[in-house]
Amino acid sequence: MGRSFRDCVEHFPLSIFAMVMGIAGLGLGLRTWGEYGAPAWLGEPVLMFAWMVFFLLAVLFIFKAIRYPAETIIDLRHPVRLNYLAAISISIVLMSMVLQPHEPLPAKGVFALGASFHLIVTILVVNFWMHHARFAITQVNPAWFIPAVGNVLVAIPAVAFGFGEIGWFFFSAGLLFWAMLMTIVFYRILFHEPLPVRVIPTLFILIAPPAVGFIAYVDLTGELDSFARILFFIALFLTILLFTRIRGQAQIPFSLAAWSYTFPLAAMSIALIEMAHLSGVRFYFWTGLALLLCVAVLVLLFLAMTVRAGFRGSFCRAEDP
């Protein structure tokens, strides 16, 4: 195993919850495909597996917080790792979406927990930004978008559970921070040293806010209007842009940051399938299915590599700053 169980729990990384987001994103993409011709059950085994992974990781995180509170506090005071706390609340919200067709009442409770937790996380993160003495611009990376993505995401199940006003609240907050962070992150990328190689996969997080925002906005309004199209085509442009650099990114050594590819691409595949349904353009549908297939391959590959890295003890040491 390489390192002790104690070391693994003490240095349990918040960023590992991106794995839940990726697996759940794939399952929800398959479920969406099932609404338009595929077998309806296709995404359910994947979503059940996402629940199992979430439960396991949640238990390990709670154990770490109880047994090693000092190490947990270090994570919550770190300018990059803190943003991954939102991956936990996002995972809870995603689990409510998984449950909703099968157990609506318990799913509503899970949603309330996830949305409340995400609001707390957002306020915690924004307060940290506002009252921190000074950030170095090099500490900024696309992981800062994760809380914004979560706010936009909350709007989707909020509509399904009948909480339209709550959906608009979270959607608006998500757009606010997306707009601000987009400027800051691009300033950092354009005018300062390049992103460290290990975090380059997080660039794909840029796709998530407009892709999830498109799905949420259409759910909130019930129509495909001009603003919905703007969100969709922003997401599509960013996807095309980032795919032009995919060959170089494929050479980056595996780390948990690689899971940053999965959820944004799954969200984009769902957006494409939804856009095909709303616009009648079949090209979007087949492009969405092709992208969903890519996500499935990535999830299987990253699962195998994560398990192998776990047995080697790669996650049983302190994360890089």
Secondary structure, 3 states (H helix, E strand, C coil): CCCCHHHHHHCCCHHHHHHHHHHHHHHHHHHHHHCCCCCCCCCHHHHHHHHHHHHHHHHHHHHHHHHCHHHHHHHHCCCCHHHHHHHHHHHHHHHHHHHCCCCHHHHHHHHHHHHHHHHHHHHHHHHHHHHCCCCCHHHCCHHHHHHHHHHHHHHHHHHHCCCHHHHHHHHHHHHHHHHHHHHHHHHHHHHCCCCCHHHHHHHHHHHHHHHHHHHHHHHHHCCCCHHHHHHHHHHHHHHHHHHCCHHHHCCCCCCHHHHHHHHHHHHHHHHHHHHHHHHCCHHHHHHHHHHHHHHHHHHHHHHHHHHHHHHCCCCCCCCCC
